[in-house]
Amino acid sequence: MNLSLLVIGGGKMGHAMVKCVLASGLFTKKQIGIIDPTAKRRSFLTADLGCHIFDIGDKTIPPVDLVIIAVKPHQISSAIKKYLPPPNSLVISIAAGINIKTLSSLIPKSHIVRAMPNTPCIIGQGVSVYYAKNTTTSEEKMIITLLSTMGKVLKVDEEAKINYATSITSSGIGFVYYYALATYKQAIDFGFNEKEADLLVRLNFSGASQMLKHFKDKTMQSLIDDVATAGGTTACGINAFEKEGLADNIAIGLKACLKRTLEIAKQGV
Ligand SMILES: NC(=O)c1ccc[n+]([C@@H]2O[C@H](COP(=O)([O-])OP(=O)(O)OC[C@H]3O[C@@H](n4cnc5c(N)ncnc54)[C@H](OP(=O)(O)O)[C@@H]3O)[C@@H](O)[C@H]2O)c1
């Protein structure tokens, strides 16, 4: 058995990443391994992905050059005790908050990269922000190729930006759904039934995201202005949002998210 990619943690993100890699044809199922501790999860992964699935502590895992760490931040230390990536391997960690210094102390002989994907990667529409230092040109190429299987990729020049990206894109996607849910609740309050409200909110959000994607040259403000004529209904709603400090409150939520990321970083693994 020859592996090209090993994923530690076959949960939501590990599964999604492997699914995208397989769909892109970058590696075949025979070239991919996943480690996960739960038998039920391993059965699901075997049935759904068909790649090599290992229990933790399995001694038959062959050497591999590329490893993704996709366990929860607090699980990293025990995961690495059970499986230490081989020396000189390229290790991409997607764990929120756990910095390269901490990861390097656990895996001193590997080249560590931090990446922050978001859940639309499940459908190949995600964005991954990554930070790497001291990686070779071929490693950089591999990082970009791998992350591109899940959507767009942005390399950042300082590690702190990985934590900011956790607020803006990774947790940020949850905040978009939060606004969608609040809109759905109001639609129900107005008198739409659940099916109608669900349909309207989904179509409105997908329409808005398609507009953002399509009109790349338009600023977000000008997209708002196109809807909000002075004295009109949208302008009236936005004025009410502004009066209640909604934009400031969004910033408060984003900063609270960053604060939690930094707490996780401080706690370590
Ligand atoms: N979800 C997101 O939107 C998102 C976005 C970007 C980054 N991330 C990061 O991605 C990482 C994974 O998140 P997730 O949402 O995919 O979590 P998850 O669904 O809980 O997946 C983690 C998986 O790792 C398994 N695991 C635990 N200990 C292990 C070990 N020693 N060796 C191998 N596998 C082990 C877990 O098994 P058990 O469940 O049995 O413990 C679980 O199946 C986190 O660090 C998170 O910060 C998540």
The ligand as an SDF file (V2000), in Angstrom:
LIG
                    3D

 48 52  0  0  0  0  0  0  0  0999 V2000
  -16.3260   22.7650   11.0530 N   0  0  0  0  0  0  0  0  0  0  0  0
  -15.8580   23.8840   10.4860 C   0  0  0  0  0  0  0  0  0  0  0  0
  -16.5940   24.7100    9.9550 O   0  0  0  0  0  0  0  0  0  0  0  0
  -14.3680   24.1190   10.4530 C   0  0  0  0  0  0  0  0  0  0  0  0
  -13.8470   25.0580    9.5530 C   0  0  0  0  0  0  0  0  0  0  0  0
  -12.4600   25.2380    9.5260 C   0  0  0  0  0  0  0  0  0  0  0  0
  -11.6350   24.5330   10.3790 C   0  0  0  0  0  0  0  0  0  0  0  0
  -12.1890   23.6500   11.2560 N   0  0  0  0  0  0  0  0  0  0  0  0
  -11.2930   22.8880   12.1300 C   0  0  0  0  0  0  0  0  0  0  0  0
  -11.2940   21.5760   11.6300 O   0  0  0  0  0  0  0  0  0  0  0  0
  -11.0470   20.6610   12.6960 C   0  0  0  0  0  0  0  0  0  0  0  0
  -12.0610   19.5480   12.6290 C   0  0  0  0  0  0  0  0  0  0  0  0
  -13.3430   20.0880   12.7540 O   0  0  0  0  0  0  0  0  0  0  0  0
  -14.6320   19.1970   12.4370 P   0  0  0  0  0  0  0  0  0  0  0  0
  -15.7720   20.1500   12.4660 O   0  0  0  0  0  0  0  0  0  0  0  0
  -14.3920   18.3460   11.2500 O   0  0  0  0  0  0  0  0  0  0  0  0
  -14.6440   18.2870   13.7690 O   0  0  0  0  0  0  0  0  0  0  0  0
  -15.2090   16.8060   13.9460 P   0  0  0  0  0  0  0  0  0  0  0  0
  -16.3760   16.5960   13.0260 O   0  0  0  0  0  0  0  0  0  0  0  0
  -15.3850   16.5970   15.4100 O   0  0  0  0  0  0  0  0  0  0  0  0
  -14.0050   15.8900   13.4100 O   0  0  0  0  0  0  0  0  0  0  0  0
  -12.8970   15.5090   14.1750 C   0  0  0  0  0  0  0  0  0  0  0  0
  -12.7140   14.0270   13.9850 C   0  0  0  0  0  0  0  0  0  0  0  0
  -11.4600   13.6250   14.5120 O   0  0  0  0  0  0  0  0  0  0  0  0
  -11.6580   12.4220   15.2520 C   0  0  0  0  0  0  0  0  0  0  0  0
  -10.5920   12.1770   16.2140 N   0  0  0  0  0  0  0  0  0  0  0  0
  -10.5650   12.3960   17.5560 C   0  0  0  0  0  0  0  0  0  0  0  0
   -9.3940   11.9860   18.0950 N   0  0  0  0  0  0  0  0  0  0  0  0
   -8.6710   11.5040   17.0620 C   0  0  0  0  0  0  0  0  0  0  0  0
   -7.3660   10.9370   16.9620 C   0  0  0  0  0  0  0  0  0  0  0  0
   -6.5900   10.7670   18.0400 N   0  0  0  0  0  0  0  0  0  0  0  0
   -6.9070   10.5470   15.7590 N   0  0  0  0  0  0  0  0  0  0  0  0
   -7.6730   10.6920   14.6700 C   0  0  0  0  0  0  0  0  0  0  0  0
   -8.9300   11.2210   14.6840 N   0  0  0  0  0  0  0  0  0  0  0  0
   -9.4000   11.6370   15.8590 C   0  0  0  0  0  0  0  0  0  0  0  0
  -13.0060   12.6480   15.8970 C   0  0  0  0  0  0  0  0  0  0  0  0
  -13.5430   11.4650   16.4160 O   0  0  0  0  0  0  0  0  0  0  0  0
  -14.5440   11.5670   17.6930 P   0  0  0  0  0  0  0  0  0  0  0  0
  -15.7210   12.3680   17.2250 O   0  0  0  0  0  0  0  0  0  0  0  0
  -14.8710   10.1470   17.9820 O   0  0  0  0  0  0  0  0  0  0  0  0
  -13.7610   12.2800   18.7850 O   0  0  0  0  0  0  0  0  0  0  0  0
  -13.7910   13.2120   14.7210 C   0  0  0  0  0  0  0  0  0  0  0  0
  -14.2930   12.1960   13.8840 O   0  0  0  0  0  0  0  0  0  0  0  0
  -11.1340   21.4640   14.0010 C   0  0  0  0  0  0  0  0  0  0  0  0
   -9.8420   21.6340   14.5270 O   0  0  0  0  0  0  0  0  0  0  0  0
  -11.7250   22.7990   13.5840 C   0  0  0  0  0  0  0  0  0  0  0  0
  -11.1820   23.8650   14.3300 O   0  0  0  0  0  0  0  0  0  0  0  0
  -13.5250   23.4010   11.2890 C   0  0  0  0  0  0  0  0  0  0  0  0
  1  2  1  0
  2  3  2  0
  2  4  1  0
  4  5  1  0
  4 48  2  0
  5  6  2  0
  6  7  1  0
  7  8  2  0
  8  9  1  0
  8 48  1  0
  9 10  1  0
  9 46  1  0
 10 11  1  0
 11 12  1  0
 11 44  1  0
 12 13  1  0
 13 14  1  0
 14 15  2  0
 14 16  1  0
 14 17  1  0
 17 18  1  0
 18 19  2  0
 18 20  1  0
 18 21  1  0
 21 22  1  0
 22 23  1  0
 23 24  1  0
 23 42  1  0
 24 25  1  0
 25 26  1  0
 25 36  1  0
 26 27  1  0
 26 35  1  0
 27 28  2  0
 28 29  1  0
 29 30  1  0
 29 35  2  0
 30 31  1  0
 30 32  2  0
 32 33  1  0
 33 34  2  0
 34 35  1  0
 36 37  1  0
 36 42  1  0
 37 38  1  0
 38 39  2  0
 38 40  1  0
 38 41  1  0
 42 43  1  0
 44 45  1  0
 44 46  1  0
 46 47  1  0
M  CHG  2   8   1  16  -1
M  END
$$$$
